[in-house]
Amino acid sequence: MMNKNTVLGWATFIMIVVGVALIAMGAFRYDDVAGWGFASVGIGFFAIAWVFNALKGRV
């Protein structure tokens, strides 16, 4: 059975994976301004994952 903390843990893990993928796309796939956009969105995913991790145990 998945409780709230397990769901937040999985959400944190998925957000970190997507954030790493976006930063990697920005660094290795795109050489122009779009790469900066992908990287900044990836950093935003890290920030949201940090919030999800901070909410574990408090919800």
C-alpha positions in Angstrom: 0.0 0.0 0.0 1.3 3.4 -0.9 0.8 6.1 1.7 1.4 9.9 1.2 5.1 9.7 2.0 5.7 6.9 -0.5 3.9 8.9 -3.2 6.0 12.0 -2.4 9.2 9.9 -2.5 8.3 8.6 -5.9 7.4 12.0 -7.1 10.7 13.4 -5.9 12.6 10.6 -7.7 10.7 11.1 -11.0 11.2 14.9 -10.8 15.0 14.4 -10.3 15.2 12.0 -13.3 13.3 14.4 -15.5 15.4 17.3 -14.3 18.6 15.5 -15.1 17.3 14.6 -18.5 16.4 18.2 -19.3 19.7 19.5 -18.1 21.5 16.9 -20.2 19.4 17.8 -23.3 20.3 21.5 -22.7 24.0 20.7 -22.3 24.5 18.1 -25.0 21.7 18.4 -27.6 21.1 22.1 -28.1 24.0 24.5 -28.7 22.0 27.7 -29.0 19.7 29.6 -26.6 17.3 26.7 -26.4 19.9 24.8 -24.4 19.8 27.5 -21.7 16.0 27.2 -21.6 16.1 23.4 -21.2 18.8 23.7 -18.4 16.8 26.3 -16.5 13.6 24.2 -16.6 15.7 21.3 -15.4 16.9 23.3 -12.4 13.2 24.2 -11.8 12.4 20.5 -11.7 15.1 20.1 -9.0 13.6 22.9 -7.0 10.1 21.3 -7.1 11.7 17.9 -6.2 13.3 19.6 -3.2 9.9 20.9 -2.0 8.4 17.4 -2.4 11.2 15.9 -0.4 10.7 18.6 2.3 7.0 17.7 2.5 7.6 14.1 3.3 6.5 13.4 6.8 4.6 16.7 7.2 1.6 16.0 5.1 
